[in-house]
Amino acid sequence: MNKSRVGRVDRIEKHRRYFKHLRRSTKVMFHDENNETKVGDQVLVTSSRPLSARKKFSLLKIVRKGQE
C-alpha cells in the first residue's frame, strides 16, 4: 500500500425511534502522494477521480499531527 492510507470518518447520528445518539464511523481509503501521514494524524481529504477499486479520495492537508 505505497502512497495509500486508510482513514476513519466519525459522525454522530440520532436514532429515529429512540432518539438516542449513536456514534458511527466509516473507513475511507485515500491517496497520499508523499507518504507524509502517520498513525493518529488528523487529515483533510477531498474526493477525486477513482484511483483504484477502493481509493476515491486524496489528501488535501494534515490538520494536526498525532502523538507517537
N, C-alpha and C positions, 0 to 999 in steps of 0.2 A: 504494500500500500504506500508506495512512494508518492509524495505530493497529494495524499488523500488523508482526510481526517473525518472522524465521526463525532458529531456534537449532539447535545440534547437540548430541546426546546421545552421549557416548563411553562405550564399555564394552570390557572385555577378556574374550574367550571362549577356551576351550581346545578345540583340535581333537580330535574324537572318536577318530580313529585314531592320529594322530602326536603328540598331547598338546602341540603347540606353542601358545603363547599368541598369539592374534590380536587386533589392535585393530580394532574395528568402530565405526561411527558411524551415527546416524540423524538425519535432518533433521526437525524439527517446526516447525510454524507456530503462533505464539501471539499473543494479543491484548494489546496494550499501550495502555491507555486514555489515558494522559497523554503518550505518546511520550517517555518518560524514559530508555529504554535506548539505548546507543550500541554501536558495534562493539568487541568484546573484553570486554564485561561478562559476568560470571558471574551467572546468574539462577536463581531457583527458580520453576518453573511447576507448575500444577496442572491436572488435567483438568476440563473444563467441558462445557456443552452445545455442540453443533456451532453455531458462529457463521457458518461458510461451508462450502464443499465441502472445504477442506483445513485449516481453522482449528478445532481442537478443544481447545486449551489456553489458559489465561490466565495472566498474570504475577502471581505472588504477592509476590515481593520481589527486590531486587537484592542479591546476596550480596557481590560485590566489583566495583568499578569497574575498567574496563580502562584501559590506557595509550594515549594518543593523542598 
